[in-house]
Amino acid sequence: MISGKKRRLLGSVSLHHACNDASTVVLPTIFPVLLTQQFLIRDYTDIGTTVLIGLAIAVFFQAFVGHFAKTRHSRYYLAIDALLVGASLLLMTTATSFWMLVLFFIVMRMGTSIYHPVGVSWISHIFRGEHLDRAMGFQSAFGNIGVLLAFASTGFLAQNYGWRAPLYLWGAINLVAVTVGLYLSRSAYGQDEIDQQKEEEKEPVSWIRAFHGIRSYIPMMILGGLAWGITINYAPSLLNHRLGVPMSATGIIMGCWMAAGTVSAFMYGRISGGLGRARTLVYAYAAIAAVAFVFGLGRSVHLVIGAFAVFGIALFLTYPANLSFIGSSVEPRSRTAGFSLASNIMIIGNSIFSFLSGGLSDRYGINAPFLLLGGMTLLVLAYLLFMVRTGRISADGCKIAKRVGPH
């Protein structure tokens, strides 16, 4: 059984994950509106440039957080995250040029860079053994819920009340989350736990050990960032510009994608318990590759909508699976650094391929990024099968958990 204190902590972390991930998709969801109006965004390359600059800043800031963050202060780091994100979203409504928009986007990315190294690491410190997969799936699902709500609200608000309306809404929600998150995480630790963490923090963070703990999962991390970046930044335009779906319906479709992903994330603990983490990834990647080619080649709206549901189920099983592997593979003193590295690798995959996808879309059409996604997924699937068959990645995660010690 999980204690009431741990439930409150999980609730606080999950709230911040929901607000954090929701905020990262608000601006990309209104990119088609800005592009159609030729205001702030002029072409697909502007979209790629905005994403690349913001994520490059995030790589640096996330590494900084990963090195200096102390576990006993996690609740305050997450509050700063929500404060920066909320303020930057509100400031975006005042942008009058492309570079003003980019500047506020950079501030937002600084804020959103805090959650993944701090929040996910906090979960891995709080929960051990059989509870880790369930907690990872739970917090991951709340991130999906946030994105679902953001998609559903942003498309509707942008179409009916203008592109600034969703920025006002989610900016205010993040500011409210500052107070609510601090309240839920009050009395987070007893004095004994604080003393223990102070002792652990006396040992320096080892980035080398953190890298060795995550190195087997680097291709999967790159693919996770690539899949997220291409979908978030280009799927709304694929639906709106290639298939002629109205913006309000586009938001609903993207919301259904997230709804499917939310259900699968909540079920991840049970699924991984039956299949094992690695086998779960194998089946998920096979499904992702198939639907990516449907996105790239299909012209039937109904077929693409159905593919989005399958895509959501498959993609959002991969995130908690990889995070659970990392949480079991990196020693406690370097775990925040390990999650920082993993998140930065995802950001690199996101930024590079999101940038390239802007040029590919301008040259070959908005469906080109999804053909790229399908091809890259097949390569990672082949790599994962090789690693499992050679025993370098355990099908159930037990070998890794035993090797690094008790949890």
MIVEXZA-843088 format. One record per residue (C-alpha): residue in one letter; residue number from 0; x, y, z. Coordinates in nm, 3 decimals, always signed. Layout:
<vexvos>
+------+-----+---------+---------+---------+
| type | seq |       x |       y |       z |
+------+-----+---------+---------+---------+
|    a | NUM |       X |       Y |       Z |
...
+------+-----+---------+---------+---------+
</vexvos>
This chain:
<vexvos>
+------+-----+---------+---------+---------+
| type | seq |       x |       y |       z |
+------+-----+---------+---------+---------+
|    m |   0 |  +0.000 |  +0.000 |  +0.000 |
|    i |   1 |  +0.112 |  +0.356 |  -0.075 |
|    s |   2 |  +0.097 |  +0.594 |  +0.222 |
|    g |   3 |  -0.116 |  +0.909 |  +0.220 |
|    k |   4 |  +0.193 |  +1.131 |  +0.216 |
|    k |   5 |  +0.328 |  +0.955 |  -0.090 |
|    r |   6 |  -0.009 |  +0.986 |  -0.262 |
|    r |   7 |  -0.005 |  +1.363 |  -0.202 |
|    l |   8 |  +0.348 |  +1.387 |  -0.336 |
|    l |   9 |  +0.250 |  +1.188 |  -0.644 |
|    g |  10 |  -0.052 |  +1.415 |  -0.683 |
|    s |  11 |  +0.165 |  +1.729 |  -0.667 |
|    v |  12 |  +0.416 |  +1.594 |  -0.917 |
|    s |  13 |  +0.137 |  +1.477 |  -1.148 |
|    l |  14 |  -0.032 |  +1.819 |  -1.136 |
|    h |  15 |  +0.289 |  +1.990 |  -1.241 |
|    h |  16 |  +0.341 |  +1.732 |  -1.517 |
|    a |  17 |  -0.009 |  +1.802 |  -1.650 |
|    c |  18 |  +0.043 |  +2.181 |  -1.652 |
|    n |  19 |  +0.398 |  +2.152 |  -1.785 |
|    d |  20 |  +0.317 |  +1.929 |  -2.081 |
|    a |  21 |  -0.007 |  +2.112 |  -2.162 |
|    s |  22 |  +0.182 |  +2.438 |  -2.192 |
|    t |  23 |  +0.436 |  +2.297 |  -2.437 |
|    v |  24 |  +0.163 |  +2.224 |  -2.694 |
|    v |  25 |  -0.047 |  +2.541 |  -2.670 |
|    l |  26 |  +0.173 |  +2.747 |  -2.903 |
|    p |  27 |  +0.233 |  +2.464 |  -3.158 |
|    t |  28 |  -0.142 |  +2.406 |  -3.176 |
|    i |  29 |  -0.201 |  +2.768 |  -3.280 |
|    f |  30 |  +0.086 |  +2.766 |  -3.532 |
|    p |  31 |  -0.161 |  +2.691 |  -3.818 |
|    v |  32 |  -0.371 |  +2.994 |  -3.720 |
|    l |  33 |  -0.069 |  +3.224 |  -3.712 |
|    l |  34 |  +0.059 |  +3.079 |  -4.040 |
|    t |  35 |  -0.279 |  +3.124 |  -4.211 |
|    q |  36 |  -0.300 |  +3.484 |  -4.088 |
|    q |  37 |  +0.066 |  +3.541 |  -4.181 |
|    f |  38 |  +0.113 |  +3.700 |  -3.837 |
|    l |  39 |  +0.431 |  +3.620 |  -3.641 |
|    i |  40 |  +0.472 |  +3.290 |  -3.835 |
|    r |  41 |  +0.534 |  +3.319 |  -4.211 |
|    d |  42 |  +0.622 |  +2.963 |  -4.320 |
|    y |  43 |  +0.696 |  +2.613 |  -4.190 |
|    t |  44 |  +1.063 |  +2.701 |  -4.152 |
|    d |  45 |  +0.966 |  +2.964 |  -3.894 |
|    i |  46 |  +0.797 |  +2.686 |  -3.697 |
|    g |  47 |  +1.109 |  +2.470 |  -3.713 |
|    t |  48 |  +1.332 |  +2.763 |  -3.615 |
|    t |  49 |  +1.115 |  +2.852 |  -3.314 |
|    v |  50 |  +1.118 |  +2.496 |  -3.188 |
|    l |  51 |  +1.493 |  +2.453 |  -3.246 |
|    i |  52 |  +1.592 |  +2.769 |  -3.057 |
|    g |  53 |  +1.363 |  +2.697 |  -2.764 |
|    l |  54 |  +1.479 |  +2.340 |  -2.730 |
|    a |  55 |  +1.847 |  +2.435 |  -2.761 |
|    i |  56 |  +1.800 |  +2.662 |  -2.459 |
|    a |  57 |  +1.621 |  +2.377 |  -2.282 |
|    v |  58 |  +1.917 |  +2.140 |  -2.332 |
|    f |  59 |  +2.152 |  +2.378 |  -2.152 |
|    f |  60 |  +1.909 |  +2.471 |  -1.875 |
|    q |  61 |  +1.808 |  +2.110 |  -1.813 |
|    a |  62 |  +2.171 |  +2.006 |  -1.771 |
|    f |  63 |  +2.218 |  +2.292 |  -1.523 |
|    v |  64 |  +1.914 |  +2.176 |  -1.323 |
|    g |  65 |  +2.028 |  +1.813 |  -1.337 |
|    h |  66 |  +2.365 |  +1.900 |  -1.186 |
|    f |  67 |  +2.264 |  +2.139 |  -0.911 |
|    a |  68 |  +1.910 |  +2.035 |  -0.813 |
|    k |  69 |  +1.874 |  +1.885 |  -0.463 |
|    t |  70 |  +1.598 |  +1.633 |  -0.406 |
|    r |  71 |  +1.485 |  +1.788 |  -0.077 |
|    h |  72 |  +1.401 |  +2.113 |  -0.263 |
|    s |  73 |  +1.204 |  +1.947 |  -0.544 |
|    r |  74 |  +0.871 |  +2.106 |  -0.449 |
|    y |  75 |  +1.019 |  +2.455 |  -0.487 |
|    y |  76 |  +1.182 |  +2.378 |  -0.821 |
|    l |  77 |  +0.846 |  +2.261 |  -0.955 |
|    a |  78 |  +0.680 |  +2.580 |  -0.829 |
|    i |  79 |  +0.941 |  +2.788 |  -1.016 |
|    d |  80 |  +0.866 |  +2.580 |  -1.326 |
|    a |  81 |  +0.495 |  +2.669 |  -1.313 |
|    l |  82 |  +0.570 |  +3.036 |  -1.239 |
|    l |  83 |  +0.803 |  +3.079 |  -1.538 |
|    v |  84 |  +0.570 |  +2.894 |  -1.773 |
|    g |  85 |  +0.261 |  +3.083 |  -1.663 |
|    a |  86 |  +0.426 |  +3.423 |  -1.694 |
|    s |  87 |  +0.577 |  +3.347 |  -2.036 |
|    l |  88 |  +0.247 |  +3.228 |  -2.183 |
|    l |  89 |  +0.080 |  +3.550 |  -2.075 |
|    l |  90 |  +0.367 |  +3.754 |  -2.221 |
|    m |  91 |  +0.330 |  +3.576 |  -2.558 |
|    t |  92 |  -0.004 |  +3.752 |  -2.604 |
|    t |  93 |  +0.186 |  +4.083 |  -2.627 |
|    a |  94 |  +0.423 |  +3.966 |  -2.903 |
|    t |  95 |  +0.428 |  +4.191 |  -3.211 |
|    s |  96 |  +0.712 |  +4.023 |  -3.403 |
|    f |  97 |  +0.852 |  +3.677 |  -3.469 |
|    w |  98 |  +1.156 |  +3.737 |  -3.248 |
|    m |  99 |  +0.945 |  +3.861 |  -2.956 |
|    l | 100 |  +0.750 |  +3.538 |  -2.979 |
|    v | 101 |  +1.076 |  +3.340 |  -2.983 |
|    l | 102 |  +1.204 |  +3.530 |  -2.676 |
|    f | 103 |  +0.897 |  +3.443 |  -2.468 |
|    f | 104 |  +0.910 |  +3.087 |  -2.599 |
|    i | 105 |  +1.266 |  +3.062 |  -2.468 |
|    v | 106 |  +1.150 |  +3.169 |  -2.120 |
|    m | 107 |  +0.876 |  +2.908 |  -2.134 |
|    r | 108 |  +1.125 |  +2.638 |  -2.234 |
|    m | 109 |  +1.345 |  +2.733 |  -1.940 |
|    g | 110 |  +1.049 |  +2.671 |  -1.712 |
|    t | 111 |  +0.942 |  +2.344 |  -1.872 |
|    s | 112 |  +1.303 |  +2.219 |  -1.853 |
|    i | 113 |  +1.272 |  +2.185 |  -1.477 |
|    y | 114 |  +1.000 |  +1.922 |  -1.456 |
|    h | 115 |  +1.154 |  +1.618 |  -1.623 |
|    p | 116 |  +1.488 |  +1.601 |  -1.440 |
|    v | 117 |  +1.333 |  +1.706 |  -1.107 |
|    g | 118 |  +0.980 |  +1.565 |  -1.112 |
|    v | 119 |  +1.060 |  +1.225 |  -1.262 |
|    s | 120 |  +1.368 |  +1.187 |  -1.042 |
|    w | 121 |  +1.156 |  +1.271 |  -0.738 |
|    i | 122 |  +0.917 |  +0.990 |  -0.833 |
|    s | 123 |  +1.206 |  +0.744 |  -0.862 |
|    h | 124 |  +1.327 |  +0.845 |  -0.512 |
|    i | 125 |  +0.981 |  +0.815 |  -0.356 |
|    f | 126 |  +0.878 |  +0.483 |  -0.510 |
|    r | 127 |  +1.073 |  +0.160 |  -0.523 |
|    g | 128 |  +1.035 |  -0.192 |  -0.656 |
|    e | 129 |  +0.687 |  -0.294 |  -0.767 |
|    h | 130 |  +0.545 |  +0.057 |  -0.715 |
|    l | 131 |  +0.786 |  +0.226 |  -0.959 |
|    d | 132 |  +0.614 |  +0.119 |  -1.282 |
|    r | 133 |  +0.273 |  +0.213 |  -1.145 |
|    a | 134 |  +0.392 |  +0.557 |  -1.027 |
|    m | 135 |  +0.573 |  +0.626 |  -1.356 |
|    g | 136 |  +0.261 |  +0.533 |  -1.551 |
|    f | 137 |  +0.044 |  +0.749 |  -1.325 |
|    q | 138 |  +0.253 |  +1.066 |  -1.353 |
|    s | 139 |  +0.298 |  +1.005 |  -1.726 |
|    a | 140 |  -0.078 |  +0.972 |  -1.768 |
|    f | 141 |  -0.135 |  +1.308 |  -1.600 |
|    g | 142 |  +0.108 |  +1.467 |  -1.845 |
|    n | 143 |  -0.108 |  +1.319 |  -2.120 |
|    i | 144 |  -0.424 |  +1.452 |  -1.956 |
|    g | 145 |  -0.274 |  +1.800 |  -1.956 |
|    v | 146 |  -0.191 |  +1.777 |  -2.326 |
|    l | 147 |  -0.537 |  +1.637 |  -2.401 |
|    l | 148 |  -0.702 |  +1.932 |  -2.228 |
|    a | 149 |  -0.468 |  +2.174 |  -2.402 |
|    f | 150 |  -0.549 |  +2.034 |  -2.746 |
|    a | 151 |  -0.922 |  +2.029 |  -2.682 |
|    s | 152 |  -0.932 |  +2.383 |  -2.544 |
|    t | 153 |  -0.676 |  +2.549 |  -2.770 |
|    g | 154 |  -0.836 |  +2.456 |  -3.101 |
|    f | 155 |  -1.180 |  +2.569 |  -2.985 |
|    l | 156 |  -1.061 |  +2.892 |  -2.822 |
|    a | 157 |  -0.829 |  +2.987 |  -3.109 |
|    q | 158 |  -1.104 |  +2.942 |  -3.367 |
|    n | 159 |  -1.379 |  +3.119 |  -3.171 |
|    y | 160 |  -1.198 |  +3.379 |  -2.959 |
|    g | 161 |  -0.864 |  +3.438 |  -3.129 |
|    w | 162 |  -0.514 |  +3.294 |  -3.091 |
|    r | 163 |  -0.444 |  +3.477 |  -2.763 |
|    a | 164 |  -0.732 |  +3.315 |  -2.570 |
|    p | 165 |  -0.564 |  +2.975 |  -2.504 |
|    l | 166 |  -0.246 |  +3.152 |  -2.394 |
|    y | 167 |  -0.443 |  +3.349 |  -2.135 |
|    l | 168 |  -0.615 |  +3.033 |  -2.009 |
|    w | 169 |  -0.305 |  +2.817 |  -1.969 |
|    g | 170 |  -0.094 |  +3.100 |  -1.836 |
|    a | 171 |  -0.347 |  +3.148 |  -1.556 |
|    i | 172 |  -0.372 |  +2.773 |  -1.487 |
|    n | 173 |  +0.004 |  +2.748 |  -1.440 |
|    l | 174 |  +0.006 |  +3.037 |  -1.196 |
|    v | 175 |  -0.267 |  +2.868 |  -0.992 |
|    a | 176 |  -0.064 |  +2.543 |  -0.997 |
|    v | 177 |  +0.218 |  +2.719 |  -0.809 |
|    t | 178 |  +0.005 |  +2.747 |  -0.494 |
|    v | 179 |  -0.182 |  +2.417 |  -0.533 |
|    g | 180 |  +0.139 |  +2.220 |  -0.589 |
|    l | 181 |  +0.307 |  +2.368 |  -0.282 |
|    y | 182 |  -0.001 |  +2.290 |  -0.073 |
|    l | 183 |  -0.017 |  +1.926 |  -0.181 |
|    s | 184 |  +0.354 |  +1.870 |  -0.120 |
|    r | 185 |  +0.361 |  +2.033 |  +0.224 |
|    s | 186 |  +0.543 |  +1.825 |  +0.488 |
|    a | 187 |  +0.699 |  +1.633 |  +0.201 |
|    y | 188 |  +0.969 |  +1.479 |  +0.416 |
|    g | 189 |  +1.028 |  +1.398 |  +0.778 |
|    q | 190 |  +1.351 |  +1.511 |  +0.944 |
|    d | 191 |  +1.506 |  +1.164 |  +0.907 |
|    e | 192 |  +1.445 |  +1.168 |  +0.531 |
|    i | 193 |  +1.588 |  +1.519 |  +0.500 |
|    d | 194 |  +1.901 |  +1.415 |  +0.690 |
|    q | 195 |  +1.942 |  +1.109 |  +0.469 |
|    q | 196 |  +1.913 |  +1.319 |  +0.153 |
|    k | 197 |  +2.168 |  +1.567 |  +0.286 |
|    e | 198 |  +2.412 |  +1.279 |  +0.332 |
|    e | 199 |  +2.346 |  +1.151 |  -0.021 |
|    e | 200 |  +2.392 |  +1.501 |  -0.164 |
|    k | 201 |  +2.739 |  +1.529 |  -0.011 |
|    e | 202 |  +2.859 |  +1.287 |  -0.278 |
|    p | 203 |  +2.916 |  +1.463 |  -0.612 |
|    v | 204 |  +2.693 |  +1.387 |  -0.908 |
|    s | 205 |  +2.863 |  +1.147 |  -1.150 |
|    w | 206 |  +2.762 |  +1.226 |  -1.508 |
|    i | 207 |  +2.972 |  +0.935 |  -1.631 |
|    r | 208 |  +2.781 |  +0.688 |  -1.414 |
|    a | 209 |  +2.454 |  +0.850 |  -1.517 |
|    f | 210 |  +2.549 |  +0.812 |  -1.884 |
|    h | 211 |  +2.646 |  +0.447 |  -1.839 |
|    g | 212 |  +2.308 |  +0.385 |  -1.676 |
|    i | 213 |  +2.109 |  +0.524 |  -1.971 |
|    r | 214 |  +2.333 |  +0.449 |  -2.271 |
|    s | 215 |  +2.144 |  +0.137 |  -2.383 |
|    y | 216 |  +1.826 |  +0.344 |  -2.414 |
|    i | 217 |  +1.967 |  +0.638 |  -2.615 |
|    p | 218 |  +1.808 |  +0.537 |  -2.950 |
|    m | 219 |  +1.470 |  +0.500 |  -2.779 |
|    m | 220 |  +1.509 |  +0.841 |  -2.616 |
|    i | 221 |  +1.592 |  +1.000 |  -2.952 |
|    l | 222 |  +1.288 |  +0.837 |  -3.109 |
|    g | 223 |  +1.067 |  +0.951 |  -2.821 |
|    g | 224 |  +1.169 |  +1.312 |  -2.880 |
|    l | 225 |  +1.140 |  +1.278 |  -3.256 |
|    a | 226 |  +0.790 |  +1.130 |  -3.239 |
|    w | 227 |  +0.668 |  +1.391 |  -2.991 |
|    g | 228 |  +0.820 |  +1.685 |  -3.181 |
|    i | 229 |  +0.690 |  +1.585 |  -3.522 |
|    t | 230 |  +0.341 |  +1.509 |  -3.392 |
|    i | 231 |  +0.302 |  +1.819 |  -3.177 |
|    n | 232 |  +0.448 |  +2.063 |  -3.428 |
|    y | 233 |  +0.325 |  +1.923 |  -3.760 |
|    a | 234 |  +0.020 |  +1.700 |  -3.703 |
|    p | 235 |  -0.215 |  +2.001 |  -3.662 |
|    s | 236 |  -0.096 |  +2.132 |  -3.999 |
|    l | 237 |  -0.122 |  +1.784 |  -4.155 |
|    l | 238 |  -0.486 |  +1.764 |  -4.049 |
|    n | 239 |  -0.575 |  +2.124 |  -4.129 |
|    h | 240 |  -0.379 |  +2.189 |  -4.450 |
|    r | 241 |  -0.350 |  +1.843 |  -4.614 |
|    l | 242 |  -0.679 |  +1.684 |  -4.508 |
|    g | 243 |  -0.892 |  +1.998 |  -4.472 |
|    v | 244 |  -0.997 |  +1.935 |  -4.112 |
|    p | 245 |  -1.124 |  +2.256 |  -3.936 |
|    m | 246 |  -0.913 |  +2.385 |  -3.646 |
|    s | 247 |  -1.180 |  +2.303 |  -3.388 |
|    a | 248 |  -1.198 |  +1.943 |  -3.512 |
|    t | 249 |  -0.817 |  +1.930 |  -3.532 |
|    g | 250 |  -0.800 |  +2.006 |  -3.161 |
|    i | 251 |  -1.053 |  +1.731 |  -3.089 |
|    i | 252 |  -0.859 |  +1.475 |  -3.295 |
|    m | 253 |  -0.535 |  +1.562 |  -3.120 |
|    g | 254 |  -0.721 |  +1.541 |  -2.792 |
|    c | 255 |  -0.842 |  +1.190 |  -2.881 |
|    w | 256 |  -0.479 |  +1.097 |  -2.953 |
|    m | 257 |  -0.390 |  +1.207 |  -2.604 |
|    a | 258 |  -0.697 |  +1.040 |  -2.453 |
|    a | 259 |  -0.587 |  +0.706 |  -2.598 |
|    g | 260 |  -0.236 |  +0.772 |  -2.468 |
|    t | 261 |  -0.368 |  +0.859 |  -2.123 |
|    v | 262 |  -0.555 |  +0.529 |  -2.095 |
|    s | 263 |  -0.250 |  +0.331 |  -2.206 |
|    a | 264 |  -0.023 |  +0.518 |  -1.961 |
|    f | 265 |  -0.261 |  +0.442 |  -1.672 |
|    m | 266 |  -0.257 |  +0.076 |  -1.781 |
|    y | 267 |  +0.120 |  +0.065 |  -1.828 |
|    g | 268 |  +0.191 |  -0.094 |  -1.489 |
|    r | 269 |  -0.037 |  -0.389 |  -1.567 |
|    i | 270 |  +0.079 |  -0.421 |  -1.928 |
|    s | 271 |  +0.448 |  -0.421 |  -1.836 |
|    g | 272 |  +0.377 |  -0.667 |  -1.558 |
|    g | 273 |  +0.240 |  -0.912 |  -1.814 |
|    l | 274 |  +0.471 |  -0.850 |  -2.112 |
|    g | 275 |  +0.784 |  -0.701 |  -1.956 |
|    r | 276 |  +0.914 |  -0.354 |  -2.034 |
|    a | 277 |  +1.117 |  -0.446 |  -2.342 |
|    r | 278 |  +0.842 |  -0.655 |  -2.504 |
|    t | 279 |  +0.600 |  -0.371 |  -2.441 |
|    l | 280 |  +0.839 |  -0.143 |  -2.632 |
|    v | 281 |  +0.874 |  -0.389 |  -2.921 |
|    y | 282 |  +0.498 |  -0.412 |  -2.979 |
|    a | 283 |  +0.456 |  -0.037 |  -2.933 |
|    y | 284 |  +0.728 |  +0.052 |  -3.184 |
|    a | 285 |  +0.584 |  -0.187 |  -3.443 |
|    a | 286 |  +0.247 |  -0.010 |  -3.412 |
|    i | 287 |  +0.407 |  +0.336 |  -3.428 |
|    a | 288 |  +0.590 |  +0.251 |  -3.751 |
|    a | 289 |  +0.271 |  +0.125 |  -3.914 |
|    v | 290 |  +0.058 |  +0.429 |  -3.827 |
|    a | 291 |  +0.335 |  +0.674 |  -3.921 |
|    f | 292 |  +0.321 |  +0.545 |  -4.278 |
|    v | 293 |  -0.058 |  +0.578 |  -4.270 |
|    f | 294 |  -0.013 |  +0.946 |  -4.176 |
|    g | 295 |  +0.243 |  +0.997 |  -4.451 |
|    l | 296 |  +0.059 |  +0.819 |  -4.731 |
|    g | 297 |  -0.310 |  +0.820 |  -4.639 |
|    r | 298 |  -0.563 |  +1.077 |  -4.758 |
|    s | 299 |  -0.872 |  +0.939 |  -4.587 |
|    v | 300 |  -0.967 |  +1.149 |  -4.285 |
|    h | 301 |  -1.140 |  +0.856 |  -4.116 |
|    l | 302 |  -0.838 |  +0.628 |  -4.166 |
|    v | 303 |  -0.602 |  +0.891 |  -4.024 |
|    i | 304 |  -0.828 |  +0.951 |  -3.723 |
|    g | 305 |  -0.832 |  +0.579 |  -3.646 |
|    a | 306 |  -0.455 |  +0.569 |  -3.683 |
|    f | 307 |  -0.422 |  +0.854 |  -3.432 |
|    a | 308 |  -0.598 |  +0.643 |  -3.167 |
|    v | 309 |  -0.360 |  +0.351 |  -3.224 |
|    f | 310 |  -0.068 |  +0.593 |  -3.228 |
|    g | 311 |  -0.167 |  +0.736 |  -2.890 |
|    i | 312 |  -0.194 |  +0.393 |  -2.729 |
|    a | 313 |  +0.144 |  +0.282 |  -2.863 |
|    l | 314 |  +0.351 |  +0.598 |  -2.820 |
|    f | 315 |  +0.252 |  +0.667 |  -2.461 |
|    l | 316 |  +0.342 |  +0.319 |  -2.347 |
|    t | 317 |  +0.702 |  +0.388 |  -2.452 |
|    y | 318 |  +0.764 |  +0.687 |  -2.222 |
|    p | 319 |  +0.697 |  +0.526 |  -1.880 |
|    a | 320 |  +0.869 |  +0.206 |  -1.999 |
|    n | 321 |  +1.191 |  +0.391 |  -2.080 |
|    l | 322 |  +1.171 |  +0.604 |  -1.765 |
|    s | 323 |  +1.125 |  +0.294 |  -1.550 |
|    f | 324 |  +1.430 |  +0.135 |  -1.710 |
|    i | 325 |  +1.635 |  +0.446 |  -1.633 |
|    g | 326 |  +1.502 |  +0.474 |  -1.278 |
|    s | 327 |  +1.617 |  +0.116 |  -1.217 |
|    s | 328 |  +1.953 |  +0.159 |  -1.386 |
|    v | 329 |  +2.102 |  +0.478 |  -1.239 |
|    e | 330 |  +2.226 |  +0.501 |  -0.879 |
|    p | 331 |  +2.035 |  +0.742 |  -0.650 |
|    r | 332 |  +2.302 |  +1.016 |  -0.622 |
|    s | 333 |  +2.317 |  +1.052 |  -1.004 |
|    r | 334 |  +1.953 |  +0.982 |  -1.085 |
|    t | 335 |  +1.854 |  +1.345 |  -1.141 |
|    a | 336 |  +2.151 |  +1.377 |  -1.376 |
|    g | 337 |  +2.043 |  +1.055 |  -1.549 |
|    f | 338 |  +1.693 |  +1.184 |  -1.610 |
|    s | 339 |  +1.839 |  +1.517 |  -1.720 |
|    l | 340 |  +2.055 |  +1.338 |  -1.976 |
|    a | 341 |  +1.764 |  +1.125 |  -2.094 |
|    s | 342 |  +1.539 |  +1.428 |  -2.130 |
|    n | 343 |  +1.811 |  +1.622 |  -2.312 |
|    i | 344 |  +1.857 |  +1.336 |  -2.555 |
|    m | 345 |  +1.483 |  +1.346 |  -2.620 |
|    i | 346 |  +1.506 |  +1.722 |  -2.670 |
|    i | 347 |  +1.792 |  +1.681 |  -2.915 |
|    g | 348 |  +1.588 |  +1.429 |  -3.111 |
|    n | 349 |  +1.290 |  +1.663 |  -3.093 |
|    s | 350 |  +1.477 |  +1.978 |  -3.197 |
|    i | 351 |  +1.689 |  +1.834 |  -3.478 |
|    f | 352 |  +1.407 |  +1.646 |  -3.645 |
|    s | 353 |  +1.150 |  +1.921 |  -3.584 |
|    f | 354 |  +1.386 |  +2.165 |  -3.755 |
|    l | 355 |  +1.454 |  +1.927 |  -4.045 |
|    s | 356 |  +1.083 |  +1.858 |  -4.075 |
|    g | 357 |  +1.013 |  +2.226 |  -4.139 |
|    g | 358 |  +1.238 |  +2.218 |  -4.447 |
|    l | 359 |  +1.104 |  +1.879 |  -4.555 |
|    s | 360 |  +0.746 |  +2.009 |  -4.529 |
|    d | 361 |  +0.823 |  +2.318 |  -4.737 |
|    r | 362 |  +0.999 |  +2.109 |  -5.003 |
|    y | 363 |  +0.803 |  +1.783 |  -5.018 |
|    g | 364 |  +0.477 |  +1.846 |  -4.833 |
|    i | 365 |  +0.349 |  +1.832 |  -4.476 |
|    n | 366 |  +0.327 |  +1.450 |  -4.491 |
|    a | 367 |  +0.705 |  +1.410 |  -4.530 |
|    p | 368 |  +0.790 |  +1.430 |  -4.155 |
|    f | 369 |  +0.562 |  +1.134 |  -4.085 |
|    l | 370 |  +0.736 |  +0.918 |  -4.345 |
|    l | 371 |  +1.059 |  +1.012 |  -4.168 |
|    l | 372 |  +0.906 |  +0.905 |  -3.836 |
|    g | 373 |  +0.806 |  +0.567 |  -3.980 |
|    g | 374 |  +1.153 |  +0.497 |  -4.115 |
|    m | 375 |  +1.330 |  +0.597 |  -3.793 |
|    t | 376 |  +1.094 |  +0.384 |  -3.585 |
|    l | 377 |  +1.179 |  +0.076 |  -3.790 |
|    l | 378 |  +1.551 |  +0.138 |  -3.727 |
|    v | 379 |  +1.499 |  +0.169 |  -3.351 |
|    l | 380 |  +1.279 |  -0.139 |  -3.348 |
|    a | 381 |  +1.559 |  -0.338 |  -3.514 |
|    y | 382 |  +1.807 |  -0.204 |  -3.255 |
|    l | 383 |  +1.579 |  -0.296 |  -2.964 |
|    l | 384 |  +1.525 |  -0.651 |  -3.093 |
|    f | 385 |  +1.903 |  -0.694 |  -3.124 |
|    m | 386 |  +1.961 |  -0.566 |  -2.769 |
|    v | 387 |  +1.694 |  -0.794 |  -2.623 |
|    r | 388 |  +1.815 |  -1.102 |  -2.810 |
|    t | 389 |  +2.176 |  -1.045 |  -2.700 |
|    g | 390 |  +2.067 |  -0.994 |  -2.338 |
|    r | 391 |  +2.188 |  -0.634 |  -2.319 |
|    i | 392 |  +1.835 |  -0.521 |  -2.238 |
|    s | 393 |  +1.625 |  -0.749 |  -2.020 |
|    a | 394 |  +1.275 |  -0.828 |  -2.143 |
|    d | 395 |  +1.132 |  -0.768 |  -1.795 |
|    g | 396 |  +1.384 |  -0.530 |  -1.636 |
|    c | 397 |  +1.473 |  -0.772 |  -1.355 |
|    k | 398 |  +1.838 |  -0.813 |  -1.450 |
|    i | 399 |  +1.894 |  -0.441 |  -1.441 |
|    a | 400 |  +1.715 |  -0.395 |  -1.110 |
|    k | 401 |  +1.924 |  -0.670 |  -0.948 |
|    r | 402 |  +2.250 |  -0.541 |  -1.089 |
|    v | 403 |  +2.221 |  -0.192 |  -0.944 |
|    g | 404 |  +2.115 |  -0.301 |  -0.598 |
|    p | 405 |  +1.798 |  -0.298 |  -0.389 |
|    h | 406 |  +1.518 |  -0.052 |  -0.447 |
+------+-----+---------+---------+---------+
</vexvos>
